[in-house]
């Protein structure tokens, strides 16, 4: 059975574009459990902001990590220690890395931290490792397993905020938004699901690996696609051996397939890519992320009531027997294109600069293992990709501030000046100052005032008057 690693991060800003490309982790906490949820190991590390990172006053008010400004631990040291720990926990056994809202936040954040520090951004999703965003799997629970997990209502709406769910069980949440405390909350949530909905828990755990997820989606053709708003849509999931096996599509079985099976290629394309908030009848299933799906077979085994099951199965049969329709749908998804805006800023080129090669990873390992600055510089000079050359120079300037080459130090000094004074896709220093001053006008809490003044001082000391 796999190891279970829960983790959480606290960061300098948010994951709204384009700021997300510059969001820095300042705390990582993680706990290793075996499959029976026995604790095996843990760590909790805080680092200081990178010299060119702006700390949002709102983020500082939320996570209250003022100690980040006084620690001697660098960002590189934090990420290197995290990778070493996670590697030691997952080297000999399949391991699931579990986060809460991680597909939108923590996983995307960690990919960027690994990327900036010459490490594999996809570490948590390869070589027997897989990812689970537990938040997404609460959507089916809220609908079909309402008696097994309490999702509290706040102001008339279900709240999936981790803090609120845990608080509804009488657990103290006064330290919420501390990464280690949130890991403990995640453990409590895992235990609740495992004990109260074991069949669904087994489905969750058995479908974190991408290939196993694909097999599950094909073997269990009917699922319910669930939303945070309590909606549930029966869908048929399908692929074709004529296309890359990771390409999976779904059809909403509330609709009669007869109305769509004879559409032309262009009509289907217009239907699939139509814009607006209207529910998509045909979607691509993103198997790289956690899906809000539960299989009808699991629901039946748990004796859950399913309305119109005969109609759902009949509609599924209409599509499964029409290979031409399935091929057209999959071909449309296979040929969709993505546009990348050209940029010279390395933080924004993680997805556009190509994947790491085995040679890249070997060179990076030598860089990390080498303690001598002169030898590190030789390794940097052997790199071909300007993204990694820039990141490596920044690392050396952090780790060897007294002896790093002058051009490395100048590069970092110019970066600080740019990020704190110029307009760009990075966080806006002037906006952060205005935000902090507005927050100061509306608070009398002494601790909040101190935090906001810390944020203002951090920005002002790097501003050019």
N, C-alpha and C positions, 0 to 999 in steps of 0.2 A: 504494500500500500504506500501511497506517496507521503512524503513529508509535507507539512503545511506551514508556510511562512507568512505571517501577517506583518504588514508594515504600514507606516504612515509618515508623511513629510510635513514640515512647516517651511514656508517659502517667503520670498521678499515681495512678491506681487501676485497677480492672478494669471489665469490661463485664457484670457481674452486676447485674441489676435489684435495687433502684432506683438503685444507685450509678452505673450506666452513664450516667444523665442528667447527671451532674456530673463525669464523667471528662474531665480536661483534658490536651491535648497539651502536652508540654514540649520535644519534639524532633521535627522532620520532616526527613527526607532523601529526595531524589528524583533519579533519573537519567533523562535522555531518550536513547532509542536510536531509530535508524531501523529499518525492518523487517529489515534484515540484521544487526542488533545492533551497529551501529557507534555508539559513544557520541557524542552531540552537545552535551550540556550537563548540569549537575548543580547541586544546592545541598544544604546541610546547615546547619540553623539550630536553635539552642536558645534557649528563652525562660524567663523566671522564672515561677513559679507565680502565678496570680491571687491577690490578697490574701485571697480567700475560699475558695480551693481547699485541701483537705487532701491531703497527699502520703502515701500509704500506705507504711508502713515496708517491707512486702513488695515493693512496686513499686520503691522506692528501692534495695533490696538487689539486685533483678534488673537494673534498667537502669543503676544506679550514676551517675546524672546529678546529682551533687552540685553541679556547676557551674551548674545551673539557679538555685540560690539566690544566685549572685553576678553573674549577667549583668544588663545594663541593658535588654536587649531585652524588650519587653512581649509579652504573648500576642496582642494586637491586631496589633502589628507583624509578628509571626511569620505569622499567618494571612493578613494582607494581602499580604505578600511572596510567600507560597506561591500565593495566588490569581493574583497578577500573573504569576508565572513560569509557572504551568500554563496560564494564558490565552494567553501568548505562544507556548507550545509547541504549542497546539492550535487556534489561530485559523484557520489556512488548510488544515488537513489533519485527516482522521479520526484520532483518538487513543484508544488503549486504556490505561486506568489499571490497572496490575497490582499486586496486593497478595498477601499470603500469610495466609490466614485472615481476609481483609479483610471478607467478608460478615458475619462475626460481630464483628469488632473494628475494623480500621482505617477501613473505609468508614463504619461507624456512628459512630465517633469523629469523623471529619472532617465528617460532616454536622452534628454538633452544634457543632463549632468554627465552621463557616461560619454556622450559624444564630445563635449567640451574637454574632457580629460583623457582623450585617446583610449577609450574603452568601447567595447561593442555595445551599441545602443539597444540591441535586441537580445541582450544577455538573458532576460527573464522569460524568453519565449523560444528557446532552442536547447538542444542537447538534453532532452528529458525534463526541461523546465517549461512550465506553462503559467498562464495568468488567469486570475479570477477577480472580476469586479463584483463584489457581493451585493452592492446596491441594486444592480440590474436584476439580480435573481430574487429580489424581494417583491418585484412587481407581480409575478405569478403567485407568490405566497399570499399577497394581500387579497387576491381574488379567490384562489382555490383553497388556501390553507389559512383562512382568516382566524380560525380557532387555535391555530398552532403558533402564531406569532402576533403580538400586539403592535399594530402600526397606529400610533396615537393621532387623534384629530386635533388640529389647532386652527382656530378661527374657521371652523367648518370644513377644513381640508385635511386630508391625510398628510402627515409629515414624515418623510423618509430621512430626515436629518438624524444621523447616528446618535447624537447626544439625546434627542427627544425619545427615540426608541428605547435606549438604555435607561433613561430616567423613568420611563413608564413601568419599568420592572423594579423600581425602588432603589436603583443603584446610584451612588453619589456621582454626579457629573460636574462637580465644581472645577475640576482640572481639565475639562474638555478643551480641545484645540492644543493640547500638548501631545506631541506625536506618540510618546510612549503610552500615555493614558488612552489615547484613541486605539492603540493596538490591543489594550486590555478590553476595551469595548468591543472590538472586532471578535476577540476570543469569545466573549459572552454571547454575541450574536451567532457565531458558528455553533456553539454548544446548543443554543436554543433550536436552531434548524435541525441539527443532527439528531437531537433527542425527540423533537416533536414532529418532524416530517422526514423520517429516515429514507423512504424511497425517493423523495424529491432530492434530499441531500446526496444520495448515491448518484442520481442523474447529474446533479451539478458537478460533483467531483470527477465523474467519468467523462465529462465533455469539456474539460478545460484545455486539453491538448487539441491542437487544430485538426489533426488527422482523425482523432477519435471523434471529435465533434462532427466532422463531415460524414463519417460512417454512421453516426447516430442519426443525423438529419436525413440520410438516405434510407436507413433501415426503418426508422420511425417516421413515416411519411407525413403524418398529420400532427401538428403542434398548435398550441395557442400562443399567439404573439400578444404580449400584455404590456400595458402602459402604466405610468405612474398615476394616471387619472382614473384607473379602475376599468379601463376598456380592455376587452379581450377579443381577438380575431382568430378564428380557426384558419390555419394556412397549410397548404401543401408545399413541402420543400422538395426540390428536385435538382438534378444535374444531368450531365450527359458525358459519356466516355469520349465523345468527339471534342470536348473542350477541356481545358485545364481543370483537374479534379477539385481545385479549390473554389471553383465558381458554382455557387448555389443560388437558386432563385426561389422565391415563395409567391404563391397565389392565394389571395384572400377568398376562402371558400364560402363566405357570406354571399358572394356574387355568383351568378350562373355562368359557368365557363362557355356555354353556348353563345353568349353575347360577344365573346372575344376570340374564340378559336379560329374564326375565318378572317380576322383582321389582316390587312396587308402588313408588310414589314414596316413601312413608314407610319402606318396608323398605330401599330404597336409601340413604335419608338416614341411617337408623340404622347401616347398614353403613359408610358413608363417615365418619361422625363418631363412631364407636365409640371409646371410650377404652381405654387399655392399651398395652402394648408390642408387641402382635401386629402383624405386618407388614400394612400397608394394601394391600388389593387395588386400590382405586381412589383416586387422589390427584390433587390439583391440582398442576400444574407451575408453580413460581414463576419466571416468565420474567424477573423483575426482578433475579434473582440468578444467579450461576453454578450450573449444574446438574451433578450427577455422572453425566452421561449420555454415552454414545458410540453413534453410529449403527451399525446392523448393516452398512450399506453400506461404511462406513470399515473395519470389521473384515474384511469380505469382500475388499475391495481389498488389505488387508494380509495376506491369506491366513491369518487367524486361525481356529482351530477353534471351531465353534459347535455345541453339542450340541442335538439335538432340533429342528433348524431347520424341518423340515417341520411339526411340531406347532405350533411358534411361529407360523408363517405361517398355518396353518389357523385357529388361534384368533383371530389378527388379523382374518382375513377374516370371521369370524362377527360381530365387533363393527362393523367398517367398513360392513357391509351393513345394519346395524340402526340406522337413523337415529333411531327413537323412543327407543332406549336411550341413545344419545349425547346427545340433547336433554334427557332427564331428568337425566342426570348433570351436564351443564353448567348446567342450571337450578338444581340444588341448590347448586352452587358459587357461582353468580351471586347467590343470595339469602341466603348466609350473612351473619351480622351480627357486628360487633366491638363490644366494650364498652370505652369509655374512662372511666377514673375521673376525675371532675372535679377540677381542681386550679388554684390560683392561682399556682403556682410556674412562672415562664416557662420554665425549663430542661426542664420536663416536658410542655410543650405544643407541641413541634415538629410532631407528627403530628396534633394535635387542633385546632390553631388555623387551619387552612386553608392553601392554597398561596399563594405569592407571586404578586402580579399584576405586569404590566409596569410599572405606575406605581410599585409598591413598589421594584422593581429600579432604576428610574431615580432615585428619591429616594435610595436607598442609595448609588448611584454618586456623586451630588452630595455626599453626606455624606463619603464617603471622599476625594473629590478636594478638598474644601474644607479649607484649612489654618487658617483663622481661627476661633477658638472661638465668637465671637459669631454668625458665620454658621452654624456647626454647630448651635448652640442654636436658631436660627430653623428649621432643617430638622427638628430633633427636635420642635419645637412644631407642625410640619405633619403629623406622624404620627398615625394614628388607632388603631393597634394597641398596646395597653399592653405587650405583650411586647417589641416593638422599642423602645418608649420607654425601658423599663428598661435594655435592653442598651445603647442609645445613651448613656444617662447614665453607665453603668459605663465605657464606652470613654472618654468625655470626662474622667472622674475619673482614669483611668489616664494618659492622654496629656497632660492639663493639670492636674497635681496642685496647682499653686500658684494657678491662676486659675479653676478650674472653680467653678460656682455652689455655694454652701454646701449647698443641699439635695441636690445630686449627691453631695457628699462625705459628708454625713450618711447618705444612702441606702447608700453603700458601707460605711461604718463599721458601720452596723446589720447589714448583710449578713455582715460578718466575725464580729461578735459572735454572730449567729444560727448560722452554720455551724460555729463552733468550740465552741459551748457548749450549744446546744439539740438535742434529738432531732428527727429529721425523716427524709425520704427520702434526704438527702445522706449522705456518709460520716460515720461516728460517731467523733468525736475521742477519746472515752473508750476505745472499743474499739481504736483505733489505738495509743493509749498502752499499753494492756495487751498488745497484740500485740508492740510494740517491746520491752517489758520482758521478755516471755517469750523472745523471740529473743536478747536480751542474755544471758539465763541459760544459753543453750545454744551460745554461740559464744566462741571465744578469738581469732578472726581480728581483727587490729587495724583493718584497713580496714572490715570489717563493723561493728565496734563504733563506729567513727567515723560511719559512715552512719546507724546506728540512733540515735545521740545527736543527729545533725543532724535526723532526723525528729522526735524527741521535743522538741527545742528549738523547732523550727518550730511545733509544735502548742501547746506551753506558753506561748509568748510571746503567743498570741492567746486564751488561756483566761482566764476570770474566776475568780480564786481565792475 
